[in-house]
Amino acid sequence: MRFNKILFSILAIFTLLFVACGKKEAPTEDANTQQTELSKAVEDFHVGVVTVSVSQAEDSFRGAEAIAKKYGNVQDGGRINVVTIPDNFMQEQETTISLITSLADDPKMKAIVINESVPGTYSAFKTIREKRPDILLFSSSSHEDPVQVSKVADVVINPDSIARGYLIVKAAHDLGAKKFMHISFPRHLSYEVIAKRRDVMEQTAKDLGMEYIEMSAPDPLSDVGVPGAQQFILEQVPNWIAKYGKDTAFFATNDAQTEPLLRQIAKNGGYFIEADLPSPTMGYPGAFGIQFADEEKGNWTKILEKVEKEVTANGGAGRMGTWAYSYSFSTAEALTELAIKAVENNQKEFTLTDILEALDGSTNGSKWNGSLMRDTHGVEVSNSFFVYQDTYILGKGYLGMSSQKIPEKYFK
């Protein structure tokens, strides 16, 4: 009888151990299944890339096109969904907002990159933030108040006009320019950013012992139109160089006036450091009759080589510059790569280092720098960044301007 009780106790213990072991294995199996499903969800996600059309800004469109080619279009089973907004986006803001917000209807959508943040971006991001807080939102080249956009976006970047106000003049000085001419018109000078950059340029020129010259030119939106504004530059640059000398550096705030300015500087002398928003395709192709084959478009190494060859042949080597890579193209690639990496690593906050590393990764050989943007009270906005690329002088190479220390006084 005693033996039976002992045997029963032993059997009971083995039963409990068996049940316990069974219970232990089940959660492990569930955990593995959940981990597999989580890994699959991280791998299987979409990124929306919003761009203007090729007719509005070819570099921006080509950048979106390149990133879609790399990761594949959503329609073909890939990861990128490119959305092109209307050409007349100012008059079709509701359509623009609708196109952007519709990306959030995709349950696999995890990040949206707007490469040209036209009016309507803030409203679209605000709606998406309320509807899908899990989606990362990236904004570049804000047409709206970047401080406001930063309240609904995860990352906001813009070209650093203030820093460039100092660096462009400093580069001209280092190349041998003794005078600096700023060419603009009242409409542009009414814009706060352009006016501040102009002030920094003037102060920098004075600090470096250069003569500063303020020159007014026709507004392309006036009655003379773009042809009249360009003709004015064509006619006046030789006169300006004759008056002020070949040691004068020129800067124009209007893109349409860049082409004739380049043509005349190459022919008559003077310096041209960078365009308002620099790129090898800004002004140079038209000024020197450069055409690019389809396979060259988006290949910035080949584009730069071709531009450099023509500028050198026309006597502009060592006096004319640009950024080696288009800002709009580079930011489309860099922000999308950053977005993909962030989703895969569950990253929610971003630093200036993150932004600069992403940009450097998209512009082989060139370097970027930047700073946190400050609001009207001088307070830094932690997720809004000003960035700029190193200056490349055709026939000479990079100047290392992204490594220059900019005196704090110019930011005040």
C-alpha positions, 0 to 999 in steps of 0.5 A: 500500500505504501509502495502504491502511494510512492508510485502514484506520487512519482507518476504525479511528479512526472505528469506535472513536469511533462505539462510544465515542459509542454507549456514552456515550449508553446510560448517559444513557438509563438515568440518565433512566429511573432518575430518572423512576422515582425521581420517580414513587416519591417522588410515589406514596407513602402516609401512615398516620394513626392516630386514636381514634374520634370518640366518644373524641376528636372533634377528633383524629378530625376532624383525621385526616378533614380531612387525608384529605379534602385528600389523598384516601384510599388506598382511593380512589387517594389518599395517606392511610390512616386507621386508627381504633383500638378505643375500649377501647384499654387492654383491646385493646392487641394489636389496637391494635398489630396495626392500627398495624403492619399499615400497614407491610405496604403497600410504598408506606407511607412515614410513619405519624402517630399522633395519640393515642399510646395504650399500644401505640404503642412496641411497634408502632413498635419492630416497624415500625422493625425491619421497615421502617426506611424508614418515618418514625414520628411520635407525638403525645400520648404515653400512654407514656413519651415518652423511651422512645417517642423511641427508636423514633420520628422525632418525638415531640410533647406539650403543654408542661405545664411552660411552661403552668404559668407562662404560664396564671398569667402571663396571669391576672395580666396580665388583672388577677387577684389570686388563682389557684385550682388545682382537682384531686384526689389521683388527678390529683396523683399524676401527675408531669406534673400535679404538676409543673405545679401546683408551677410554678403555685404558684411563679409565683403567689407570684413575681407577688404573687398569692395561690395557693389549692389546692382539692380536688374530687371525682374523677369516677371516684369513687362520685359519678361525673361528674354528682356531680363537676360538681354540686360545681363548680356549687354551689361556684364561687359560694361561692368567688367570694363568699369570694375575690373576682371577681379570682380565676382558676380552673384545673381539671385535669379536663375534665369539670369545665371545663363547669360551671366556665365556666358559673359564672365567666361568671355570677358573675365570675372568670377562666378562662384555659385548660382542661387541654388547651384548645380552643374545643370544650372545655367551651364548647359545653356551658356555653353551649348551643352547637351546630355544624352539620356544615359548621362542624366542623373549621372553627376560625375559624367555631367560635371566632367562634360560641363568642366570640359566646356567651361575650360575650353571657353576660358572659365577654368579656375574662375567659375564654380558650382556644387558638384551634385544637384541639391534637389537630386541629392536630397531626393536620394539622401532623404529616401535612403535615410527614411528606409534605414529609419524604418528598418531600425525603428528610428524616430529622432534625427540629428544633424549628423544623420542628415549630413551622413545621408547627404554625403552618401549620395554625393560621392567625393563631395562633402556637406555641412550645416546647422540647426535652423533657428526660429524668430527668437533665435531658438534652435529647432531640433528637427529642422536643418540648414545644409550646404555642399562644398564648392567645386571650381571647374578646372580646379576642384573642391575648395573645402568650403564645407570645412570652413568655420563660419563666424557666429556673428553672421548668423545674428 
